[in-house]
Protein backbone atom coordinates (compact mmCIF):
# COMPACT_ATOMS: atom_id res chain seq x y z
CA UNK A 1 0.00 0.00 0.00
CA UNK A 2 1.14 3.55 -0.72
CA UNK A 3 1.33 5.88 2.24
CA UNK A 4 -0.63 9.14 2.25
CA UNK A 5 2.67 11.01 2.09
CA UNK A 6 3.66 9.12 -1.07
CA UNK A 7 0.33 9.87 -2.75
CA UNK A 8 0.55 13.57 -1.89
CA UNK A 9 4.15 13.74 -3.12
CA UNK A 10 3.22 12.07 -6.42
CA UNK A 11 0.34 14.47 -6.93
CA UNK A 12 2.52 17.51 -6.25
CA UNK A 13 5.23 16.16 -8.55
CA UNK A 14 2.69 15.77 -11.35
CA UNK A 15 1.52 19.34 -10.86
CA UNK A 16 5.12 20.55 -10.92
CA UNK A 17 5.86 18.70 -14.17
CA UNK A 18 2.79 20.15 -15.83
CA UNK A 19 3.62 23.69 -14.72
CA UNK A 20 7.26 23.52 -15.75
CA UNK A 21 7.03 21.47 -18.95
CA UNK A 22 3.57 22.26 -20.22
CA UNK A 23 2.98 18.51 -20.66
CA UNK A 24 -0.42 17.23 -19.62
CA UNK A 25 -1.13 13.86 -18.06
CA UNK A 26 -1.74 11.30 -20.79
CA UNK A 27 -5.19 10.31 -19.48
CA UNK A 28 -6.48 13.88 -19.03
CA UNK A 29 -9.35 14.95 -21.33
CA UNK A 30 -8.36 17.34 -24.12
CA UNK A 31 -10.68 19.77 -25.90
CA UNK A 32 -9.72 21.88 -28.89
CA UNK A 33 -11.70 24.29 -31.05
CA UNK A 34 -10.43 23.61 -34.54
CA UNK A 35 -10.10 25.69 -37.72
CA UNK A 36 -13.79 25.19 -38.57
CA UNK A 37 -14.90 26.27 -35.11
CA UNK A 38 -15.77 22.70 -34.10
CA UNK A 39 -15.19 21.73 -30.48
CA UNK A 40 -13.53 18.30 -30.40
CA UNK A 41 -12.92 16.46 -27.13
CA UNK A 42 -10.68 13.47 -26.52
CA UNK A 43 -10.96 11.39 -23.35
CA UNK A 44 -7.17 11.07 -23.46
CA UNK A 45 -4.36 12.30 -25.67
CA UNK A 46 -4.41 10.77 -29.18
CA UNK A 47 -1.58 8.29 -29.69
CA UNK A 48 -2.23 7.22 -33.31
CA UNK A 49 -2.40 10.31 -35.52
CA UNK A 50 -2.90 10.28 -39.27
CA UNK A 51 -2.11 13.24 -41.51
CA UNK A 52 -3.18 13.31 -45.13
CA UNK A 53 -5.15 15.28 -47.73
CA UNK A 54 -4.43 18.14 -50.12
CA UNK A 55 -1.61 20.59 -49.30
CA UNK A 56 -0.49 18.20 -46.57
CA UNK A 57 3.17 19.26 -46.54
CA UNK A 58 2.31 22.69 -45.10
CA UNK A 59 0.52 21.22 -42.08
CA UNK A 60 2.92 18.29 -41.70
CA UNK A 61 5.97 20.55 -41.60
CA UNK A 62 4.25 22.59 -38.88
CA UNK A 63 3.32 19.53 -36.79
CA UNK A 64 6.87 18.17 -37.10
CA UNK A 65 8.16 21.20 -35.22
CA UNK A 66 6.94 19.23 -32.19
CA UNK A 67 9.27 16.35 -31.21
CA UNK A 68 6.26 14.16 -30.37
CA UNK A 69 5.29 13.97 -34.05
CA UNK A 70 7.81 11.19 -34.71
CA UNK A 71 6.12 8.77 -32.32
CA UNK A 72 2.49 9.92 -32.57
CA UNK A 73 2.11 10.15 -36.38
CA UNK A 74 1.56 6.56 -37.53
CA UNK A 75 0.37 7.23 -41.08
CA UNK A 76 1.04 10.12 -43.41
CA UNK A 77 0.25 11.11 -46.96
CA UNK A 78 2.45 12.66 -49.63
CA UNK A 79 4.52 15.54 -48.25
CA UNK A 80 6.65 16.43 -51.27
CA UNK A 81 5.94 19.33 -53.60
CA UNK A 82 8.51 18.60 -56.26
CA UNK A 83 11.19 15.91 -56.07
CA UNK A 84 12.30 16.75 -52.53
CA UNK A 85 10.53 15.58 -49.37
CA UNK A 86 11.48 17.06 -46.01
CA UNK A 87 9.64 14.79 -43.57
CA UNK A 88 11.50 11.55 -44.51
CA UNK A 89 14.77 13.50 -44.23
CA UNK A 90 14.19 14.48 -40.59
CA UNK A 91 12.09 11.60 -39.22
CA UNK A 92 14.21 8.51 -38.46
CA UNK A 93 11.00 6.51 -37.91
CA UNK A 94 9.52 7.39 -41.29
CA UNK A 95 10.24 3.92 -42.66
CA UNK A 96 7.98 2.41 -39.99
CA UNK A 97 5.00 4.59 -40.87
CA UNK A 98 2.12 3.82 -43.19
CA UNK A 99 2.54 6.03 -46.24
CA UNK A 100 -0.82 6.82 -47.76
CA UNK A 101 -1.42 7.34 -51.44
CA UNK A 102 -2.43 10.82 -52.48
CA UNK A 103 -5.88 9.50 -53.42
CA UNK A 104 -6.38 7.57 -50.18
CA UNK A 105 -10.00 7.60 -49.05
CA UNK A 106 -11.67 7.23 -45.67
CA UNK A 107 -11.53 3.43 -45.67
CA UNK A 108 -7.78 3.37 -46.32
CA UNK A 109 -7.25 5.95 -43.60
CA UNK A 110 -9.40 3.95 -41.19
CA UNK A 111 -7.26 0.85 -41.81
CA UNK A 112 -4.39 2.55 -39.96
CA UNK A 113 -6.59 2.61 -36.84
CA UNK A 114 -6.22 6.33 -36.02
CA UNK A 115 -7.59 7.93 -32.90
CA UNK A 116 -7.15 11.31 -34.62
CA UNK A 117 -6.94 12.48 -38.22
CA UNK A 118 -5.43 15.94 -38.75
CA UNK A 119 -6.60 17.60 -41.95
CA UNK A 120 -6.34 21.03 -43.50
CA UNK A 121 -9.82 22.53 -43.53
CA UNK A 122 -9.90 22.50 -47.34
CA UNK A 123 -10.32 18.71 -47.07
CA UNK A 124 -13.47 18.88 -44.95
CA UNK A 125 -15.91 17.87 -47.65
CA UNK A 126 -13.84 15.30 -49.53
CA UNK A 127 -12.24 13.49 -46.58
CA UNK A 128 -13.63 14.89 -43.36
CA UNK A 129 -17.27 14.02 -43.94
CA UNK A 130 -16.60 10.33 -44.78
CA UNK A 131 -14.32 10.03 -41.74
CA UNK A 132 -17.02 11.52 -39.54
CA UNK A 133 -19.42 8.92 -40.89
CA UNK A 134 -17.00 6.21 -39.77
CA UNK A 135 -16.79 7.71 -36.29
CA UNK A 136 -13.13 8.72 -36.62
CA UNK A 137 -12.27 11.98 -34.83
CA UNK A 138 -11.04 14.75 -37.14
CA UNK A 139 -9.38 18.03 -36.16
CA UNK A 140 -9.00 20.69 -38.85
CA UNK A 141 -6.11 23.12 -39.15
CA UNK A 142 -5.43 25.92 -41.63
CA UNK A 143 -1.81 27.09 -41.21
CA UNK A 144 -2.47 29.72 -43.89
CA UNK A 145 -1.88 33.08 -42.13
CA UNK A 146 0.27 34.25 -39.22
CA UNK A 147 -2.87 34.53 -37.07
CA UNK A 148 -3.94 30.99 -37.91
CA UNK A 149 -0.46 29.76 -37.00
CA UNK A 150 -1.06 30.93 -33.43
CA UNK A 151 -4.37 29.06 -33.15
CA UNK A 152 -3.25 25.90 -34.94
CA UNK A 153 0.08 25.59 -33.11
CA UNK A 154 -1.75 26.02 -29.81
CA UNK A 155 -4.17 23.22 -30.72
CA UNK A 156 -1.38 20.90 -31.85
CA UNK A 157 0.42 21.59 -28.60
CA UNK A 158 -2.68 20.49 -26.68
CA UNK A 159 -3.12 17.35 -28.78
CA UNK A 160 0.54 16.37 -28.44
CA UNK A 161 0.60 17.28 -24.73
CA UNK A 162 3.32 19.86 -25.19
CA UNK A 163 1.85 23.29 -24.62
CA UNK A 164 5.24 24.69 -23.68
CA UNK A 165 6.59 23.85 -27.14
CA UNK A 166 3.56 25.48 -28.74
CA UNK A 167 4.29 28.66 -26.79
CA UNK A 168 7.94 28.58 -27.91
CA UNK A 169 6.90 28.20 -31.54
CA UNK A 170 4.33 30.98 -31.38
CA UNK A 171 6.96 33.25 -29.83
CA UNK A 172 9.49 32.32 -32.54
CA UNK A 173 7.19 33.39 -35.36
CA UNK A 174 5.85 36.43 -33.50
CA UNK A 175 9.28 37.77 -32.52
CA UNK A 176 10.63 37.51 -36.05
CA UNK A 177 7.50 38.99 -37.57
CA UNK A 178 7.54 41.89 -35.12
CA UNK A 179 11.17 42.62 -35.94
CA UNK A 180 10.17 43.17 -39.57
CA UNK A 181 6.85 44.94 -39.14
CA UNK A 182 8.09 47.30 -36.44
CA UNK A 183 10.97 48.37 -38.69
CA UNK A 184 8.71 48.98 -41.70
CA UNK A 185 5.83 50.58 -39.79
CA UNK A 186 7.24 54.10 -40.15
CA UNK A 187 7.81 53.98 -43.91
CA UNK A 188 5.98 56.53 -46.02
CA UNK A 189 4.38 55.71 -49.38
CA UNK A 190 7.42 57.26 -51.09
CA UNK A 191 9.71 54.89 -49.16
CA UNK A 192 7.96 51.78 -50.50
CA UNK A 193 8.89 50.40 -53.93
CA UNK A 194 6.05 49.15 -56.09
CA UNK A 195 6.16 45.35 -56.12
CA UNK A 196 4.63 42.59 -58.22
CA UNK A 197 4.47 38.93 -57.18
CA UNK A 198 3.98 36.45 -60.02
CA UNK A 199 3.42 32.72 -59.74
CA UNK A 200 4.66 30.97 -62.89
CA UNK A 201 2.92 27.84 -64.11
CA UNK A 202 3.16 25.81 -67.30
CA UNK A 203 0.56 23.14 -66.65
CA UNK A 204 -0.28 21.17 -69.79
CA UNK A 205 2.26 23.24 -71.68
CA UNK A 206 0.36 26.51 -71.21
CA UNK A 207 2.52 29.25 -69.67
CA UNK A 208 0.71 31.55 -67.26
CA UNK A 209 1.65 34.22 -64.75
CA UNK A 210 -0.65 34.67 -61.79
CA UNK A 211 -1.12 37.12 -58.91
CA UNK A 212 -2.40 36.21 -55.43
CA UNK A 213 -5.62 37.42 -53.80
CA UNK A 214 -5.36 40.13 -51.18
CA UNK A 215 -6.09 37.51 -48.49
CA UNK A 216 -3.11 35.29 -49.33
CA UNK A 217 0.07 35.31 -47.27
CA UNK A 218 2.11 36.40 -50.31
CA UNK A 219 0.26 39.74 -50.44
CA UNK A 220 0.53 40.22 -46.68
CA UNK A 221 4.28 39.49 -46.76
CA UNK A 222 4.98 42.13 -49.42
CA UNK A 223 3.21 44.79 -47.36
CA UNK A 224 4.76 43.66 -44.07
CA UNK A 225 8.24 43.75 -45.64
CA UNK A 226 7.88 47.35 -46.78
CA UNK A 227 6.63 47.01 -50.36
CA UNK A 228 3.55 48.32 -52.16
CA UNK A 229 1.70 45.58 -54.09
CA UNK A 230 0.60 46.85 -57.49
CA UNK A 231 -2.18 44.30 -58.07
CA UNK A 232 -4.53 45.22 -55.21
CA UNK A 233 -6.99 47.06 -57.48
CA UNK A 234 -7.19 44.21 -60.01
CA UNK A 235 -10.27 42.00 -60.26
CA UNK A 236 -9.07 39.06 -58.20
CA UNK A 237 -10.67 35.74 -57.40
CA UNK A 238 -10.33 33.59 -54.28
CA UNK A 239 -7.20 31.92 -55.64
CA UNK A 240 -4.38 32.83 -58.03
CA UNK A 241 -5.57 35.00 -60.93
CA UNK A 242 -3.90 34.83 -64.34
CA UNK A 243 -2.70 38.17 -65.71
CA UNK A 244 -1.49 39.12 -69.19
CA UNK A 245 1.88 40.56 -70.10
CA UNK A 246 0.03 43.70 -71.15
CA UNK A 247 -1.31 44.09 -67.63
CA UNK A 248 2.12 43.42 -66.14
CA UNK A 249 3.61 46.09 -68.45
CA UNK A 250 0.88 48.55 -67.42
CA UNK A 251 1.79 48.04 -63.78
CA UNK A 252 5.54 48.28 -64.62
CA UNK A 253 6.60 47.78 -60.97
CA UNK A 254 9.92 48.68 -59.39
CA UNK A 255 10.48 45.07 -58.34
CA UNK A 256 9.15 41.68 -59.50
CA UNK A 257 9.25 38.46 -57.47
CA UNK A 258 8.69 35.22 -59.34
CA UNK A 259 7.40 32.05 -57.67
CA UNK A 260 7.72 28.65 -59.33
CA UNK A 261 6.62 25.54 -57.47
CA UNK A 262 7.37 22.84 -60.03
CA UNK A 263 10.72 24.04 -61.39
CA UNK A 264 13.60 26.20 -60.11
CA UNK A 265 12.61 29.87 -60.06
CA UNK A 266 16.06 30.76 -61.47
CA UNK A 267 15.12 28.98 -64.70
CA UNK A 268 12.02 31.12 -65.07
CA UNK A 269 14.00 34.29 -64.39
CA UNK A 270 16.53 33.34 -67.08
CA UNK A 271 13.70 32.74 -69.56
CA UNK A 272 12.13 36.12 -68.77
CA UNK A 273 15.42 37.99 -69.10
CA UNK A 274 15.90 36.61 -72.62
CA UNK A 275 12.47 37.76 -73.79
CA UNK A 276 12.43 41.14 -75.58
CA UNK A 277 8.94 42.00 -74.31
CA UNK A 278 9.95 41.44 -70.71
CA UNK A 279 13.20 43.35 -71.22
CA UNK A 280 11.15 46.52 -71.70
CA UNK A 281 9.93 46.34 -68.10
CA UNK A 282 11.70 48.61 -65.66
CA UNK A 283 12.31 45.87 -63.07
CA UNK A 284 13.91 43.58 -65.65
CA UNK A 285 15.99 46.35 -67.17
CA UNK A 286 17.29 47.44 -63.76
CA UNK A 287 17.95 43.94 -62.44
CA UNK A 288 15.14 44.12 -59.90
CA UNK A 289 13.52 40.79 -60.79
CA UNK A 290 14.06 37.96 -58.32
CA UNK A 291 13.21 34.29 -58.04
CA UNK A 292 11.62 33.52 -54.69
CA UNK A 293 13.99 31.46 -52.51
CA UNK A 294 13.36 27.80 -51.80
CA UNK A 295 14.91 24.71 -50.27
CA UNK A 296 12.64 21.69 -50.01
CA UNK A 297 9.72 24.05 -50.67
CA UNK A 298 9.29 27.61 -51.88
CA UNK A 299 9.42 30.15 -49.06
CA UNK A 300 6.45 32.21 -50.26
CA UNK A 301 3.73 29.82 -49.12
CA UNK A 302 2.26 29.20 -45.67
CA UNK A 303 4.56 26.32 -44.88
CA UNK A 304 6.61 27.27 -41.75
CA UNK A 305 9.22 28.66 -44.13
CA UNK A 306 7.00 31.70 -44.68
CA UNK A 307 8.97 33.40 -41.91
CA UNK A 308 12.17 32.91 -43.93
CA UNK A 309 10.39 34.30 -46.99
CA UNK A 310 9.25 37.36 -45.05
CA UNK A 311 12.75 37.93 -43.70
CA UNK A 312 14.34 37.63 -47.15
CA UNK A 313 11.71 39.92 -48.68
CA UNK A 314 12.38 42.59 -46.05
CA UNK A 315 16.11 42.50 -46.75
CA UNK A 316 15.52 42.63 -50.52
CA UNK A 317 12.72 45.22 -50.62
CA UNK A 318 14.27 47.49 -47.97
CA UNK A 319 18.02 46.74 -48.12
CA UNK A 320 19.06 49.85 -46.18
CA UNK A 321 16.61 49.12 -43.38
CA UNK A 322 17.83 45.54 -42.96
CA UNK A 323 21.49 45.89 -43.91
CA UNK A 324 22.65 44.03 -40.78
CA UNK A 325 20.35 41.05 -41.30
CA UNK A 326 22.39 37.89 -42.00
CA UNK A 327 20.26 35.50 -44.06
CA UNK A 328 22.50 32.48 -43.58
CA UNK A 329 22.33 32.94 -39.82
CA UNK A 330 18.55 33.31 -40.08
CA UNK A 331 18.19 30.06 -42.02
CA UNK A 332 20.43 28.11 -39.66
CA UNK A 333 18.53 29.49 -36.67
CA UNK A 334 15.22 28.48 -38.25
CA UNK A 335 16.27 24.87 -38.72
CA UNK A 336 17.97 24.67 -35.35
CA UNK A 337 15.15 26.13 -33.27
CA UNK A 338 12.24 24.60 -35.15
CA UNK A 339 13.61 21.20 -36.18
CA UNK A 340 16.58 20.63 -33.93
CA UNK A 341 19.15 20.51 -36.75
CA UNK A 342 22.65 21.42 -35.62
CA UNK A 343 25.16 22.92 -38.07
CA UNK A 344 26.33 19.50 -39.24
CA UNK A 345 22.80 18.26 -39.91
CA UNK A 346 21.89 21.53 -41.62
CA UNK A 347 24.96 21.31 -43.88
CA UNK A 348 24.00 17.78 -44.87
CA UNK A 349 20.22 17.96 -45.12
CA UNK A 350 19.35 21.55 -46.03
CA UNK A 351 22.26 23.64 -47.31
CA UNK A 352 22.59 21.77 -50.65
CA UNK A 353 19.01 22.71 -51.55
CA UNK A 354 18.87 26.37 -50.53
CA UNK A 355 18.43 28.44 -53.68
CA UNK A 356 17.95 32.16 -54.21
CA UNK A 357 18.35 33.31 -50.62
CA UNK A 358 22.06 34.01 -50.30
CA UNK A 359 24.31 36.40 -52.26
Rosetta blueprint (number, residue, H / E / L):
1 X L
2 X L
3 X L
4 X H
5 X H
6 X H
7 X H
8 X H
9 X H
10 X H
11 X H
12 X H
13 X H
14 X H
15 X H
16 X H
17 X H
18 X H
19 X H
20 X H
21 X H
22 X L
23 X L
24 X L
25 X L
26 X L
27 X L
28 X L
29 X L
30 X E
31 X E
32 X E
33 X E
34 X L
35 X L
36 X L
37 X L
38 X L
39 X E
40 X E
41 X E
42 X E
43 X L
44 X L
45 X L
46 X L
47 X L
48 X L
49 X E
50 X E
51 X E
52 X L
53 X L
54 X L
55 X L
56 X H
57 X H
58 X H
59 X H
60 X H
61 X H
62 X H
63 X H
64 X L
65 X L
66 X L
67 X L
68 X L
69 X H
70 X H
71 X H
72 X H
73 X E
74 X E
75 X E
76 X E
77 X L
78 X L
79 X L
80 X L
81 X L
82 X L
83 X L
84 X L
85 X L
86 X H
87 X H
88 X H
89 X H
90 X H
91 X L
92 X L
93 X L
94 X H
95 X H
96 X H
97 X L
98 X E
99 X E
100 X L
101 X L
102 X L
103 X L
104 X L
105 X L
106 X H
107 X H
108 X H
109 X H
110 X H
111 X L
112 X L
113 X L
114 X L
115 X L
116 X E
117 X E
118 X E
119 X E
120 X E
121 X H
122 X H
123 X H
124 X H
125 X H
126 X H
127 X H
128 X H
129 X H
130 X H
131 X H
132 X H
133 X H
134 X L
135 X L
136 X L
137 X L
138 X E
139 X E
140 X E
141 X E
142 X L
143 X L
144 X L
145 X L
146 X H
147 X H
148 X H
149 X H
150 X H
151 X H
152 X H
153 X H
154 X H
155 X H
156 X H
157 X H
158 X H
159 X H
160 X L
161 X L
162 X L
163 X H
164 X H
165 X H
166 X H
167 X H
168 X H
169 X H
170 X H
171 X H
172 X H
173 X H
174 X H
175 X H
176 X H
177 X H
178 X H
179 X H
180 X H
181 X H
182 X H
183 X H
184 X H
185 X L
186 X L
187 X L
188 X L
189 X H
190 X H
191 X H
192 X L
193 X L
194 X E
195 X E
196 X E
197 X E
198 X E
199 X E
200 X E
201 X E
202 X L
203 X H
204 X H
205 X H
206 X L
207 X L
208 X E
209 X E
210 X E
211 X E
212 X L
213 X L
214 X L
215 X L
216 X L
217 X H
218 X H
219 X H
220 X H
221 X H
222 X H
223 X H
224 X H
225 X L
226 X L
227 X L
228 X E
229 X E
230 X L
231 X L
232 X L
233 X L
234 X L
235 X L
236 X L
237 X L
238 X L
239 X L
240 X L
241 X E
242 X E
243 X E
244 X L
245 X H
246 X H
247 X H
248 X H
249 X H
250 X H
251 X H
252 X L
253 X L
254 X L
255 X E
256 X E
257 X E
258 X E
259 X E
260 X E
261 X L
262 X L
263 X L
264 X L
265 X H
266 X H
267 X H
268 X H
269 X H
270 X H
271 X H
272 X H
273 X H
274 X L
275 X L
276 X H
277 X H
278 X H
279 X H
280 X L
281 X L
282 X H
283 X H
284 X H
285 X H
286 X L
287 X L
288 X L
289 X E
290 X E
291 X E
292 X L
293 X L
294 X E
295 X L
296 X L
297 X L
298 X E
299 X L
300 X L
301 X L
302 X L
303 X L
304 X L
305 X L
306 X H
307 X H
308 X H
309 X H
310 X H
311 X H
312 X H
313 X H
314 X H
315 X H
316 X H
317 X H
318 X L
319 X L
320 X L
321 X L
322 X L
323 X L
324 X L
325 X L
326 X L
327 X H
328 X H
329 X H
330 X H
331 X H
332 X H
333 X H
334 X H
335 X H
336 X H
337 X H
338 X H
339 X H
340 X L
341 X L
342 X L
343 X H
344 X H
345 X H
346 X H
347 X H
348 X H
349 X H
350 X L
351 X H
352 X H
353 X H
354 X L
355 X E
356 X L
357 X L
358 X L
359 X L
